[in-house]
Amino acid sequence: MHTVKEIHHDWLTLPDGTRLAYRAWMPDNANQQPVPAILEFLPYRKNDGTIIRDEITMPQTAAHGYACVRVDLRGCGESEGFMSDEYSAQELQDACDVIAWIAQQDWCSGKLGMVGISWGGFNSLQVAALNPPELKAIITQCSTDDRYRDDIHFTGGCLLNDNMDWAAFFWAYAQGRAPDKRLLGDDWQSIWLDRLAKMPFLAEPWLTQQTRSEYWKHGSVCEDYSNIKIPVYAMGGWADGYRNTVFTLLENLNVPRKGLVGPWAHKYPNIAFPNPKMDYVKESVRWWDRWLKDEQNGIDQEPMLNYFLQDGVEPAVDYEARSGQWVSEPNWPAPNTQIQTWHFSERNLTQTPQVSHSVSVRSPQSVGLDGGRWCAGIRLDMEHPADQRIDDSGSVVFDSPQLDKPLAIAGQMVAKLQLSSDMPQANVTVRICDVHPDGQVTKISHGILNLSHRNSHEFPELLEPNKRYDVEVKINHMAYVVAKGHKLRVSISTAYWPLIWPSADDATLTLYPQNCQLSLPLNSTPTPSSLVPEYEQPVTFDGRTLRAADSKRVTHRDYKTGIITLETFEDFGRQFFNSSQSEIDFTIHQQFSIHPDDPLSAKNDIALKVDMGRDGWWTGLECRYQMHCDHDHFYITARWKAFHDNEVVFEKPFNCTIKRNFM
């Protein structure tokens, strides 16, 4: 193991003269004995944004003989320039230029890897597809290969409420925060104000692009997987919104590749929850040693996929740990997968087709309140689905008999439905659930489809009322064992609030059960994994807590108006970080409201507040975003405020009207 030195803050210069700020950890003799480098390229402020995970993971990795370099995107943190959007062509070119710059440094051997979770996982894939010659391998975590199919904006052709939430969160968390006066000097405020004035209002383009247009194809490596020519290690978690990508990458890439999926939310595996965690540094170093140091350590000869097969569990909005077993697969799709088909009949699931009458469903718009968040791990807690019985009361459900043996689901379930709609626009949500003997219902996974997108996300088509259609709803990948004596349930609804925005039409769907079926991928004889990931590392930081985190998640019902409101409050607390000598205080207050009988009553109201600084230098941000709709349009209003020493130094309102496009 090497003794590690840190470069706390410095700049690198791009070919156009723009300076990007970086922080790095490397062996203290790297200038004499150059080492491979690992780049993480993010907008999330290396000085105070990703500081906790960086200070846990990067020094440990550097001690194994690597230079770990954490660079902020242009226009973020202390980096110069301006940011225009997620994954812009400029961002990706900058990444290639950063890689070239790092490769030329005295402390670098000339070989690089790229790593990241979420944004950094996205651009790792995107940069790999551009093939900068110095980049030899990547590790991508909680990311997507298709920005329309599996991102925070849309799912199944339906608008996610997270689309607007993310616009507000990103502005307050990264985009709008001030550069640090201690690092930039007296010019910090003029730089900050100029940046604020030029910042795009990202909620507008993200909502305007409602189909799988060229806007979303850019940066979607699924457009041509063959562009990626270097080894890829894809990691994810069953509680994460991006878990499908691990499997689509394993199935479609034609390079050395490996996958790992734990029970985790949207976090690095060494600090993830629920437990068990894993020694991410040890596992990632094995990958880097093989591809950046040419060590024949056998990692490329091991099973392609390791995943955590979760035991069935009673419903809870938080889990400290999940029980189960680690399973390996030599390839993906797994050769030992058995497909079991369940047929719909009346309100039952049977293993043989049955003659059945049609059944109709028009869900209350409040169905989904117990569905959990789209992606656990972004907020504080209470993000997992609660007991599904209330949501099931507004759905049509189909139950299997009590199981005479366990069902070990492992992969992507698919629901094939025959249905008709009395309106030209409609959404359908399919939940797969575990019904316990005492009546509790645990959500296993779900799939969502905007029925106007039944044939294409790029070219939607309205439904012809009362015409029968055969549609396929893909369920998000999952590994879960439904226990003997339990029942398997399929729950179908026309609403799923607040995960998705309601359809413009309040449609009634008619299902024709004898022409509906569910395909279950089963791993009845799982192969235990040789991976031993159990790992305990306290999630600590170099600093102190000045106010502890707190949160609430409460549903309100107004009996006079009929409006139901889900109120959430996340107080991330107030922390002082020693390495940046600064404090951060961050809160989010959100209200989702809707009338059960009116999809056009939907409203999303989110307010964020940030205070940041130190004695002699205090800055703050406040933003308020509100969204509502009518049948033909979405409406977003917002207001940004920035503060210096409690005085408003910047304020900007927004008012957008955006036409609905098959939404």
Secondary structure by P-SEA (a helix, b strand, c coil): cccccccccccccccccbbbbbccccccccccbbbbbbbbbccccccccaaaaaaacaaaaaaaccbbbbbbccccccccccccccccaaaaaaaaaaaaaaaacccccccbbbbbcaaaaaaaaaaaaacccccccbbbcccccccccccccccccccccaaaaaaaaaaaccccccccccccccaaaaaaaaaaaacccaaaaaaaaccccccccccccccccccccbbbbbbbcccccaaaaaaaaaacccccbbbbbcccccccccccccccccaaaaaaaaaaaaccccccccccccccbbbbbcccccccccccbbbbbbbbbcccccccbbbbbbbbcccccccbbbbbbbbbbbcccccccccccccccccccccccccaaaaaaabbbbbccccccccccccbbbbbbbbccccccbbbbbbbbbbcccbbbbbcccccccccccccccbbbbbcccbbbbbbbbccbbbbbbcccbbbbbbbbccccccccccccbbbbbbccccbbbbbbbcccccccccccbbbbbbcccccccbbbbbbbbbbbcccccbbbbbbbbcccbbbbccccbbbbbbbbbbbbbbccccccbbbbbbbbbbbbccccccbbbbbbbbbbcccbbbbbbbbbbbccccccbbbbbbbbbbbccc
